[in-house]
Amino acid sequence: MSADLHIHSTASDGTLTPAQIVRQAHETGLTAISLTDHDTVDGVQPAIQAALKTDLEVIPGIELNTDWGNVEIHILGYYLEIRSKQLQNVLNELRQAREDRAHTMIKKLSAMGIFLSFDRLQEIAGSGTIGRPHIAQAMMEAGYVSSVREAFDNYLRFGKPAYVPRHKLDPFRAIEIVQHAAGIPVLAHPGLMKKDELIPEFVAKGILGIEVYYPQHTPDMLEKYRLMCEEYGLIKTGGTDCHGPGMDYPPLGTVTVTDETVAHLKRVYRRIQQNHQKKQES
């Protein structure tokens, strides 16, 4: 019995639709998944709808991309209220910022002789928000690079000629956003950020879990973050960060957590709901 709590769909930069993810998760034998698209919850309701006739649980989720100096830090949110007006306002701002960023990247690439159509980027992104992976796919499709990785390594990563800084959202603000939507904030893949000294600050701000089980975490990292969770009383989450076929991420369900982790999330969620109800009544 297992759950994959870090999955991306076509609502952001994945290659599978929410319904395809649900079908694959069900066929794989998973008991629960969380759709955690970047800066959007647009895929959550379609995934829940697709899972209605199965025994698969779809946990509402999100992954908020943030920056701290020159370091990317991602904050996951679980069981958040996706219809929250405040959450939707923030996500609309982030969507517009991503589109503006894509236009600027296209201009930079054009100056280097790489000509991409914004309309084509929108077609590739579909209902999702345009991001760097879509630009990389367009570059590969047009023959400018041979792989998504090459596009990032040579043009799109931080410090490369077509890189454009993201709309500045800091991790502490992201934690607040999840909290205001009555969700559970979790620090994503800390082994990638290499800023473990910030974890106590995140805990003080309200982080309730750490993504311990992650494809790129070494055994030493896994043990370190597991012990941190024990020390601070945090939920130990995990998942594949699956982006679907053709992307440089592991397949769905190859990194999972047990149903006890899901049960732990639910206990914390119920506590949050009770606290919110008390605040409303007072």
ZIQUI-V70327 format. One record per backbone hydrogen bond with DSSP energy under -1.0 kcal/mol. CO is the residue of the C=O (numbers start at 0). NH is the residue of the N-H. Records with the same first field share a line. If there is no record, write none. Layout:
CO = NH + NH
//
This chain:
1 = 30 + 31
2 = 256
3 = 33
5 = 240 + 241
6 = 35
8 = 11 + 13
10 = 128
15 = 9
16 = 20
17 = 21
18 = 22
19 = 23
20 = 24
21 = 25
22 = 26
23 = 27
24 = 29
30 = 56
31 = 3
32 = 58
36 = 62
40 = 43
42 = 46
43 = 47
44 = 48
45 = 49
46 = 50
48 = 51
50 = 53
56 = 32
59 = 78
61 = 76
62 = 38
63 = 74
65 = 72
67 = 70
70 = 67
72 = 65
73 = 187
74 = 63
75 = 185
76 = 61
77 = 183
79 = 81
80 = 83
83 = 87
84 = 88
85 = 89
86 = 90
87 = 91
88 = 92
89 = 93
90 = 94
91 = 95
92 = 96
93 = 97
94 = 98
95 = 99
96 = 100
97 = 101
98 = 102
99 = 103
100 = 104
101 = 105
102 = 106
103 = 107
104 = 108
105 = 109
106 = 110
108 = 111 + 113
109 = 112
116 = 120
117 = 121
118 = 122
119 = 123
120 = 124
121 = 125
124 = 127
130 = 134
131 = 135
132 = 136
133 = 137
134 = 138
135 = 139
136 = 140
137 = 141
138 = 143
139 = 142
146 = 150
147 = 151
148 = 152
149 = 153
150 = 154 + 155
151 = 156
154 = 161
156 = 159
159 = 162
168 = 66
169 = 173
170 = 174
171 = 175
172 = 176
173 = 177
174 = 178
175 = 179
176 = 180
177 = 182
178 = 181
180 = 80
183 = 77
184 = 207
185 = 75
186 = 210
188 = 191
189 = 193
194 = 197
195 = 198
197 = 201
198 = 202
199 = 203
200 = 204
201 = 205 + 206
207 = 234
208 = 186
209 = 211 + 236
212 = 238
213 = 216
217 = 221
218 = 222
219 = 223
220 = 224
221 = 225
222 = 226
223 = 227
224 = 228
225 = 229
226 = 230
227 = 231
228 = 232 + 233
234 = 209
236 = 211 + 212
237 = 4
241 = 7
242 = 14
243 = 246
246 = 248
250 = 253
256 = 2
257 = 260 + 261
258 = 262
259 = 263
260 = 264
261 = 265
262 = 266
263 = 267
264 = 268
265 = 269
266 = 270
267 = 271
268 = 272
269 = 273
270 = 274
271 = 275
272 = 276
273 = 277
274 = 278
275 = 279
276 = 280
277 = 281
//
